[in-house]
Amino acid sequence: MSNEVDNKDKDKITAGGSNTTIDTAKRIRFGQGSALHQRVAQSANKAQAEETASATMPNRVALMADDSGSMAGPKVELARIALTSFLEACDASNTSASVHTLNGTVNVPMTRMFPIAAVECAALRATGGTPLAQTMEKVLMNESLTRGVIVSDGEPDSAIACFDQAQAYKESGTPIDCVHIGESVSGEETLARIASITGGLYIKFDKVENFAENFRFLTPRYRALLGDAKSAAKLLGAKEVR
């Protein structure tokens, strides 16, 4: 039997000093010069370019949203609306944003692809506890951000751990705006202290509908419109701003 290989079906190439036989048809379809390979390479290059651009925007905002069990019912639905409206109000020419929920039901890394991020927010659901400190730590360690925004309706699992993380944000020069929603007062002072430590705003919405409608004013595009605390409370429909 002949050891010759039909040249119509196979080629021999040398790689790393050893002979390797490759099916020509497959090499044409999937090889380095193929249209498929080029499309894959272009997609990878675009993704890398977008990641680089997102990490270098003047405004890089991390949203940290409560998805604990206490958010069940209308609050979680209104939180979805609020997060979506925030993302839709961001200006991709100067802003990137990430979305992280405390129990991981939504986890969107820093991006300028706001419509896609908004779709991801539909996965927000109420479950588990309120591990706010762990989320704050994860975000600060893994993302380059210029501002954080926390949304919660209650007391975190460990207020002391949250204050430790707030100090780390202060040392990094990253303020955190803290938004407390709902009629309960549980967790209000903890969020107010986090905002105070880091140099951010504390906002209390007793009417969650107002939060859903006006949360977009915390985006870099609109935040300057808030003015002083009294004016901001009126514009937002908030019970308190400090």
C-alpha positions in Angstrom: 0.0 0.0 0.0 1.3 3.4 -0.9 2.2 5.8 1.9 1.6 8.8 -0.4 -1.1 11.2 0.7 -3.6 12.5 -1.9 -2.6 16.2 -2.3 -6.2 17.1 -3.1 -7.3 16.3 0.4 -4.3 16.9 2.6 -1.2 19.1 2.8 1.9 18.7 4.9 3.1 21.7 6.9 6.0 22.0 9.2 5.3 23.6 12.6 7.9 23.7 15.4 10.2 21.4 13.5 7.8 18.4 13.2 5.6 17.5 10.2 1.9 17.8 10.8 -0.8 16.7 8.3 -3.8 18.9 8.1 -7.0 18.5 6.1 -6.8 21.2 3.5 -10.5 21.9 3.3 -10.7 22.4 7.1 -7.6 24.6 7.0 -9.2 26.8 4.4 -12.5 27.0 6.3 -11.0 27.6 9.8 -7.4 28.5 9.3 -5.7 31.8 10.0 -6.6 33.3 6.7 -10.3 32.2 6.7 -13.2 34.6 6.8 -14.4 33.0 10.0 -11.0 33.5 11.7 -11.0 37.1 10.6 -14.5 37.7 12.0 -13.5 36.1 15.3 -10.3 38.2 15.5 -12.2 41.4 14.7 -14.8 40.7 17.4 -12.1 40.0 19.9 -10.3 43.2 18.9 -13.5 45.2 19.2 -14.2 43.7 22.7 -10.7 44.6 23.8 -11.0 48.1 22.5 -14.3 48.6 24.2 -13.0 47.2 27.5 -10.0 49.6 27.3 -12.3 52.6 26.5 -14.6 51.8 29.3 -11.7 51.7 31.8 -10.5 55.1 30.7 -13.7 57.2 30.6 -13.6 60.4 32.7 -16.7 59.1 34.6 -16.7 55.4 35.7 -19.7 54.6 38.0 -20.3 51.4 39.8 -23.9 50.7 40.8 -24.2 48.4 43.9 -27.8 47.4 44.3 -29.6 45.5 47.1 -31.2 42.2 45.9 -31.9 40.8 49.4 -35.1 39.1 50.4 -36.5 42.4 51.8 -36.6 43.8 48.2 -39.3 41.3 47.2 -42.5 42.7 45.7 -42.9 46.1 44.1 -39.5 47.3 45.3 -37.5 44.9 43.2 -39.5 45.8 40.1 -39.1 49.5 40.7 -35.3 48.9 41.3 -35.1 47.3 37.8 -36.8 50.4 36.3 -34.4 52.7 38.2 -31.3 50.9 37.2 -32.4 50.7 33.6 -33.3 54.4 33.5 -29.9 55.3 35.0 -28.0 53.3 32.3 -30.1 54.8 29.5 -29.3 58.3 30.8 -25.5 57.7 30.7 -23.5 59.4 28.0 -21.2 56.8 26.3 -18.8 59.6 25.1 -17.6 60.2 28.7 -19.2 57.6 31.0 -18.9 53.9 31.7 -20.9 52.0 34.3 -21.1 48.6 36.0 -23.9 47.0 37.9 -23.4 44.6 40.8 -26.1 43.3 43.1 -25.3 42.1 46.6 -26.2 38.5 45.9 -25.1 38.3 42.3 -28.4 38.2 40.5 -26.9 40.9 38.2 -23.2 41.3 37.5 -22.3 43.6 34.7 -18.6 44.7 34.4 -17.7 48.3 33.5 -19.1 49.0 30.1 -20.4 51.7 27.7 -22.8 49.3 26.1 -25.7 50.6 28.1 -28.6 49.0 26.2 -27.0 45.5 26.8 -26.4 46.3 30.5 -30.0 47.5 30.9 -31.3 44.2 29.5 -29.1 42.4 32.1 -30.9 44.3 34.9 -34.1 42.4 34.1 -32.5 39.5 36.0 -32.6 41.4 39.3 -34.6 39.4 41.8 -34.9 39.4 45.6 -33.0 36.6 47.4 -30.6 36.1 50.3 -29.1 38.5 52.8 -27.4 41.9 52.5 -23.6 41.4 52.1 -22.9 45.0 51.2 -19.3 45.1 52.6 -18.3 42.2 50.4 -19.7 43.8 47.3 -18.0 47.1 48.1 -14.7 45.3 48.5 -15.1 43.3 45.3 -15.9 46.4 43.3 -13.0 48.5 44.6 -10.5 45.7 44.1 -11.6 44.8 40.6 -12.7 48.0 38.9 -11.2 51.4 38.3 -14.1 53.8 39.2 -14.6 57.4 39.9 -17.8 57.1 41.9 -19.9 54.4 43.5 -23.7 54.4 44.0 -25.3 52.1 46.6 -29.0 51.4 46.7 -30.6 49.5 49.6 -33.8 49.2 51.7 -32.3 47.9 54.9 -29.4 47.3 57.3 -26.4 45.4 55.8 -25.1 42.2 57.3 -22.2 44.1 58.9 -22.3 47.8 59.4 -18.8 47.9 60.8 -17.3 46.1 57.8 -19.1 48.6 55.6 -17.5 51.5 57.4 -14.1 49.8 57.0 -14.7 49.6 53.2 -15.9 53.2 53.2 -12.6 54.2 54.6 -10.9 52.3 51.8 -13.0 54.2 49.2 -12.1 57.5 50.9 -8.4 56.7 50.7 -8.8 55.9 47.0 -10.5 59.2 46.4 -13.8 57.5 45.4 -17.0 59.0 46.8 -20.2 56.8 47.2 -23.7 58.1 46.8 -26.0 56.1 49.1 -29.7 55.8 48.3 -32.1 54.3 50.9 -35.5 53.3 49.6 -38.8 52.5 51.3 -40.6 53.5 54.5 -38.4 51.5 56.8 -35.7 53.3 58.7 -33.5 50.2 59.0 -30.1 50.9 57.5 -30.6 54.6 57.0 -27.9 55.8 59.3 -25.4 53.2 58.0 -25.9 54.4 54.5 -25.7 58.0 55.6 -22.4 57.3 57.4 -20.9 55.6 54.3 -21.8 58.6 52.2 -20.4 61.0 54.8 -17.1 59.0 55.1 -16.5 58.9 51.3 -17.8 62.4 50.5 -20.9 61.3 48.6 -24.6 62.1 48.8 -27.1 60.4 51.1 -30.6 60.3 49.7 -33.7 58.9 51.3 -36.7 57.9 49.1 -39.7 56.9 51.2 -41.7 56.7 48.0 -40.0 54.1 45.9 -41.9 55.3 42.8 -40.0 58.6 43.0 -36.7 56.7 43.2 -37.6 54.7 40.1 -38.5 57.8 38.2 -35.6 60.1 39.3 -32.6 57.8 39.9 -31.2 58.9 36.6 -30.4 62.3 38.1 -27.4 60.7 39.8 -25.7 60.0 36.4 -22.8 62.3 35.6 -24.9 63.9 32.9 -27.6 65.2 35.3 -26.0 65.2 38.7 -24.9 68.8 38.5 -28.6 69.8 38.3 -29.2 68.7 41.9 -27.8 71.8 43.4 -28.0 72.1 47.2 -29.6 69.6 49.5 -33.0 71.3 49.6 -33.2 71.8 45.9 -32.1 68.2 45.3 -34.7 66.8 47.5 -37.4 68.8 45.7 -36.2 67.8 42.3 -35.9 64.1 43.2 -39.0 63.8 45.2 -36.9 62.5 48.0 -37.7 62.7 51.7 -34.1 63.8 52.6 -30.8 64.6 50.9 -27.6 65.3 52.8 
